[in-house]
């Protein structure tokens, strides 16, 4: 029986390591399946009533997951948290590895933890902190998330975020019709923006961006996925460098009016530099879940160059196009100021209640790191890596000045959860 489990794990693990499949792992007795019974099909968006955490990549010192919506990083009072899941996952790995080693000898890969969910060690998780968060995602945000199991791995990956060499791409659906310069002949307008915002929002060509390779690759892939014909795909590739992005360069800080110190605001207390690039992907409509009225929406790709709390959500609201389903920063009393100016007969003219949407439509789609994520077995190699990080932090290594010049990149990518079928209806066609 153990040999059968071992064979099954080798088959699954090989796919996971290549990033070609997801490994679904039961969490503390909660079945993480995605059957038709627990999916809610809502205008092209697939939702699950049971949170499931899928593994994109794993090794002895790291697990990269596709975090579901409405799952916090840690804390009490929640049926599932990333920290609790990661602790259980690591306990399963260690328990199964120990059992397998005893029966098959040393040097054997561990079995699929899903097979050994009933192992006694799963019920008792050590109280000491056994996982280390490399970065974080908001409670309502889904997508790529790295969790380290060792100090060395945590330091290696955290350094990428601290030095701003990590590259992140998000997908979002925002309320309203956001036009960029290349969208159906319509130009992005700043006249409706508040004066303190207007001067810090502009259009910028892709080829004008420093270190634009990552954004270029993402837009090329997203454009290719949306292309209807080969000719369209060829044309989109040739026009890629002419693409213009919306640059939002507005500091974000704590909202002084929030006694709970949760909300963030532009130019808030302790505001720090915040830079986001926005690329418009598609326009269309979604049926409001309560009224069934059509609501104009825009699918966008978001590329943050800084990592402030709620940065993308605050920047989208500042533009007047809050993320659909964002109960913290959405417009709950009616249409956004932008829609008031751009009102069309197809827009839902009554109040669009943010809390009615089944999720906040923000997803961490891709994460690229300029390092290897393989564990370091040699003590000398660990020392050299630590020394290199220290030199980069002190500005003694010129390599940090050229993000795409790193010799090795590791890419983690998830599926697009916002395949909005009804967005094929273009605004001009009604």
C-alpha positions in Angstrom: 0.0 0.0 0.0 2.8 2.4 0.9 4.4 1.7 -2.5 1.1 2.6 -4.2 0.9 5.9 -2.3 4.5 6.7 -3.2 3.8 6.1 -6.9 0.7 8.3 -6.8 2.7 11.1 -5.1 5.5 10.9 -7.7 2.9 11.3 -10.4 1.2 14.3 -8.8 4.3 16.0 -7.5 6.0 15.9 -10.9 3.1 18.0 -12.3 3.0 20.4 -9.4 6.8 21.0 -9.6 6.4 21.9 -13.3 3.6 24.3 -12.5 1.3 22.5 -14.9 -1.3 21.4 -12.3 -2.8 22.3 -9.0 -2.6 19.9 -6.1 -5.9 20.1 -4.1 -5.2 19.5 -0.4 -7.9 18.8 2.2 -7.6 21.2 5.1 -8.3 20.0 8.7 -11.0 17.7 7.5 -12.6 20.2 5.1 -12.9 18.6 1.7 -11.4 21.0 -0.9 -13.3 19.8 -4.0 -14.7 21.9 -6.8 -17.8 20.0 -7.9 -20.7 21.5 -9.8 -22.8 21.3 -6.6 -20.8 24.0 -4.8 -20.0 26.3 -7.7 -22.0 29.4 -8.3 -21.9 30.5 -12.0 -22.3 34.3 -12.0 -21.8 36.1 -15.3 -18.7 34.2 -16.3 -17.2 34.2 -12.8 -16.9 30.8 -11.1 -17.2 30.9 -7.3 -17.0 28.2 -4.7 -19.0 28.1 -1.5 -16.3 26.0 0.2 -12.9 27.7 0.4 -10.2 25.5 -1.1 -6.5 26.1 -1.1 -4.7 24.7 -4.1 -0.9 24.3 -4.2 0.9 25.8 -7.2 4.4 24.7 -6.1 6.0 23.1 -3.1 9.3 21.9 -1.6 10.7 21.3 1.9 11.1 25.0 2.6 8.3 26.7 0.6 4.7 26.3 -0.5 3.1 28.6 -3.1 -0.7 28.5 -3.0 -3.6 30.0 -4.9 -5.4 31.7 -1.9 -9.2 31.7 -2.1 -11.3 34.7 -1.3 -12.4 35.5 2.2 -9.6 33.6 3.9 -7.4 35.6 6.3 -3.7 35.2 6.7 -4.1 34.5 10.4 -6.2 35.2 13.4 -8.9 33.5 15.5 -12.6 33.0 14.9 -12.2 31.9 11.3 -12.9 28.3 10.1 -9.8 28.5 7.8 -6.7 30.8 7.8 -3.6 30.6 5.7 -1.4 30.1 8.8 -3.5 27.3 10.2 -3.6 25.6 6.8 0.2 25.9 6.3 0.9 24.6 9.7 -1.3 21.5 9.0 0.2 21.1 5.6 3.8 21.2 7.0 2.8 18.7 9.7 1.4 16.3 7.1 4.5 16.6 5.0 6.8 15.8 7.9 4.6 13.0 9.3 4.2 11.3 5.9 7.9 11.8 5.1 8.9 10.2 8.4 6.5 7.2 8.0 7.6 6.7 4.4 11.3 6.9 5.3 10.9 4.3 8.0 9.3 1.8 5.6 11.1 2.6 2.3 14.4 3.9 3.5 16.1 7.3 3.4 16.1 9.5 0.3 12.4 8.8 -0.5 9.9 11.5 -1.5 7.0 11.9 0.8 3.5 10.9 -0.2 0.6 13.2 -1.0 -0.6 14.7 2.3 -4.2 14.4 1.1 -3.8 10.6 1.5 -2.7 10.8 5.1 -5.2 13.3 6.4 -6.1 11.0 9.3 -2.5 10.9 10.6 -2.5 11.5 14.4 0.1 14.3 14.1 -2.4 16.4 12.1 -4.7 16.9 15.1 -1.8 18.4 17.2 -0.1 21.4 15.6 2.8 23.0 17.4 2.0 26.3 18.9 5.3 27.9 18.0 5.3 29.8 14.7 6.3 27.2 12.1 5.5 29.2 8.9 6.8 32.6 7.8 4.8 35.0 5.6 6.9 36.3 2.7 4.2 38.8 1.7 0.4 39.1 2.3 -2.9 39.3 0.5 -6.0 41.0 1.8 -8.8 38.9 3.3 -11.0 39.4 0.2 -8.2 39.1 -2.4 -7.4 35.7 -4.1 -4.3 34.6 -5.9 -0.6 33.7 -5.7 0.8 33.6 -2.1 4.2 32.4 -0.9 4.6 30.8 2.5 8.1 29.9 3.7 9.0 27.1 6.2 12.6 28.2 6.9 14.4 31.4 7.9 16.7 31.2 4.9 13.8 30.9 2.3 11.8 33.6 4.0 14.8 35.9 4.0 15.6 35.1 0.3 12.1 35.8 -0.9 11.3 38.7 1.4 14.5 40.4 0.1 12.9 40.5 -3.4 9.9 42.5 -2.0 12.0 44.8 0.1 14.3 45.7 -2.8 11.3 46.0 -5.2 12.7 43.4 -7.6 9.6 41.2 -7.3 7.1 41.7 -10.1 3.4 41.4 -9.4 0.4 41.4 -11.8 -3.2 41.5 -10.6 -6.5 41.2 -12.5 -9.5 43.1 -11.4 -13.0 44.1 -12.6 -13.8 47.7 -11.8 -17.2 49.6 -11.8 -17.8 51.8 -14.8 -16.2 52.2 -18.3 -12.5 53.1 -17.9 -11.1 54.2 -21.2 -7.4 54.3 -22.0 -5.9 56.1 -25.1 -6.2 52.9 -27.2 -9.7 51.8 -26.1 -12.2 52.2 -28.9 -10.8 55.6 -29.9 -11.8 57.0 -26.5 -9.2 58.9 -24.5 -8.6 58.7 -20.8 -10.0 61.8 -19.2 -8.6 63.5 -16.1 -11.1 66.4 -16.0 -13.5 64.5 -13.7 -10.7 63.9 -11.1 -10.3 66.0 -8.0 -7.6 68.6 -8.4 -5.2 67.0 -5.9 -5.4 63.8 -7.9 -5.4 65.1 -11.5 -1.7 66.1 -11.6 -0.6 62.7 -10.4 -2.4 60.6 -13.0 -1.2 60.4 -16.6 -1.0 58.1 -19.6 2.4 56.6 -20.3 3.6 54.5 -23.2 4.8 51.0 -22.4 8.1 51.5 -24.1 8.7 54.6 -21.8 8.6 52.5 -18.7 11.9 51.5 -17.0 12.2 47.7 -16.7 9.0 47.1 -18.6 9.7 43.5 -19.7 7.5 41.9 -17.1 4.5 44.2 -17.9 5.1 43.6 -21.6 5.0 39.8 -21.1 1.8 40.0 -19.1 0.0 42.2 -21.5 1.1 40.0 -24.4 -0.3 36.9 -22.8 -3.5 38.6 -21.7 -4.0 40.1 -25.2 -3.3 36.8 -26.8 -5.9 35.1 -24.6 -8.4 37.7 -25.7 -7.6 37.6 -29.4 -10.3 36.1 -31.6 -8.1 35.3 -34.6 -4.5 34.7 -35.5 -4.4 38.0 -37.4 -5.6 39.8 -34.3 -2.9 38.1 -32.2 -0.2 39.1 -34.7 -1.4 42.7 -34.8 -1.6 42.9 -31.0 2.1 41.8 -30.8 3.2 44.4 -33.3 1.3 47.1 -31.5 2.3 46.1 -28.0 5.0 48.7 -27.6 2.5 51.4 -28.6 0.2 50.4 -25.7 -0.4 53.1 -23.2 -0.9 52.5 -19.5 -2.6 54.7 -16.9 0.0 55.7 -14.3 -1.3 56.4 -10.8 1.4 58.0 -8.6 -0.5 59.0 -5.5 0.9 58.4 -1.9 -1.3 56.2 0.3 -1.5 56.4 4.1 -3.9 55.7 7.0 -7.4 57.2 6.8 -7.5 59.7 9.8 -11.3 59.4 10.0 -11.2 55.7 10.6 -11.0 55.0 14.4 -10.2 51.3 13.7 -7.1 52.3 11.8 -8.1 49.9 9.0 -8.9 52.0 6.0 -6.3 53.7 3.9 -6.6 56.9 1.9 -4.7 59.0 -0.6 -2.4 61.4 1.1 -3.5 59.8 4.4 -1.6 59.9 7.7 2.0 58.7 7.2 1.4 58.5 3.5 4.2 56.9 1.5 5.0 56.8 -2.2 2.6 54.5 -4.1 2.9 53.7 -7.8 0.5 51.6 -9.9 0.2 51.0 -13.7 -3.2 50.1 -15.1 -3.9 48.4 -18.5 -7.5 48.2 -19.8 -8.3 44.7 -21.1 -12.0 44.7 -21.8 -15.3 46.5 -21.5 -18.8 45.2 -21.0 -21.7 44.6 -18.6 -22.5 42.4 -15.7 -26.0 41.6 -14.3 -26.4 43.0 -10.8 -27.1 40.1 -8.4 -30.1 41.7 -6.8 -31.7 43.8 -9.5 -30.5 41.9 -12.6 -29.9 45.3 -14.2 -26.9 45.7 -16.4 -23.9 47.3 -14.8 -21.0 48.7 -16.9 -17.7 47.2 -15.9 -14.1 47.1 -17.1 -11.6 44.3 -16.8 -8.1 45.6 -16.1 -4.6 44.4 -15.3 -2.9 46.1 -12.4 0.9 46.3 -11.9 1.9 47.7 -8.5 5.5 49.0 -8.3 5.2 49.5 -4.6 3.5 47.4 -1.9 1.4 49.7 0.3 -1.6 48.3 2.2 -4.8 48.4 0.0 -2.8 50.3 -2.6 -4.6 48.9 -5.7 -8.1 49.4 -4.1 -7.4 52.9 -3.0 -5.9 53.9 -6.4 -8.9 52.5 -8.3 -11.3 54.4 -6.1 -9.2 57.6 -6.5 -9.8 57.3 -10.3 -13.5 57.0 -9.7 -13.6 53.3 -10.7 -13.7 51.2 -7.5 -13.2 47.4 -7.7 -16.5 45.5 -8.0 -17.4 44.0 -4.6 -15.0 46.2 -2.6 -17.2 46.9 0.5 -14.4 49.1 2.0 -13.7 51.5 -0.9 -16.7 51.0 -3.2 -19.4 53.5 -3.8 -22.5 52.2 -2.0 -24.8 55.1 -2.3 -25.0 55.3 -6.1 -22.9 55.4 -9.2 -19.4 56.7 -9.1 -18.7 60.3 -10.1 -17.3 59.0 -13.4 -20.5 57.2 -14.2 -22.6 60.3 -13.4 -20.7 62.0 -16.2 -20.8 59.1 -18.6 -24.3 57.9 -18.0 -25.7 55.9 -20.8 -29.0 54.1 -21.3 -27.4 50.7 -20.6 -26.1 51.7 -17.2 -27.9 50.7 -14.1 -29.2 54.1 -13.0 -30.2 53.1 -9.5 -28.0 52.4 -6.5 -25.4 49.7 -7.1 -24.9 48.2 -3.7 -21.3 47.0 -3.3 -22.1 44.4 -0.7 -24.5 42.6 -3.1 -21.6 41.2 -5.2 -20.5 37.7 -4.2 -16.8 38.6 -4.0 -14.3 41.4 -4.4 -13.1 41.0 -7.9 -9.3 41.4 -7.3 -7.0 38.5 -8.0 -3.2 38.2 -7.7 -2.7 36.6 -11.1 1.1 36.4 -11.5 4.2 36.7 -9.3 7.8 36.7 -10.7 10.9 36.6 -8.4 14.5 37.1 -9.6 15.8 34.1 -7.5 15.7 30.4 -7.4 13.3 28.9 -4.9 15.1 25.6 -4.5 16.4 24.9 -1.0 20.1 25.5 -0.4 21.8 22.4 1.0 25.3 23.8 1.4 26.2 26.0 4.3 28.7 27.9 2.2 26.1 28.7 -0.4 23.8 30.0 2.3 26.5 32.3 3.6 27.2 33.6 0.1 23.5 34.3 -0.5 23.2 36.1 2.8 26.3 38.2 2.0 24.8 39.0 -1.4 21.5 40.2 0.1 23.4 42.4 2.6 25.4 44.0 -0.2 22.3 44.7 -2.2 20.5 46.2 0.8 23.5 48.5 1.2 23.5 49.4 -2.4 26.8 47.8 -3.1 25.6 45.6 -5.9 24.7 47.2 -9.2 22.6 44.2 -10.2 19.6 45.5 -8.2 19.4 48.5 -10.5 18.4 46.4 -13.5 15.5 44.2 -12.6 15.5 42.1 -15.8 19.2 41.5 -15.8 19.0 38.8 -13.1 20.3 35.4 -14.4 17.4 33.4 -13.0 13.7 34.1 -12.6 11.0 32.0 -11.0 7.4 32.6 -12.2 4.2 31.6 -10.5 0.9 32.1 -12.4 -2.7 31.2 -11.7 -5.8 30.9 -13.9 -7.8 34.0 -14.7 -11.0 33.8 -12.5 -12.7 36.7 -14.3 -13.4 35.1 -17.7 -16.4 37.4 -18.1 -18.4 35.9 -20.9 -20.8 38.8 -21.3 -17.9 41.3 -21.6 -17.8 40.3 -25.3 -20.6 42.8 -25.8 -18.7 46.0 -26.6 -19.9 49.3 -25.3 -20.4 50.7 -28.8 -22.5 47.8 -29.9 -25.0 48.1 -27.0 
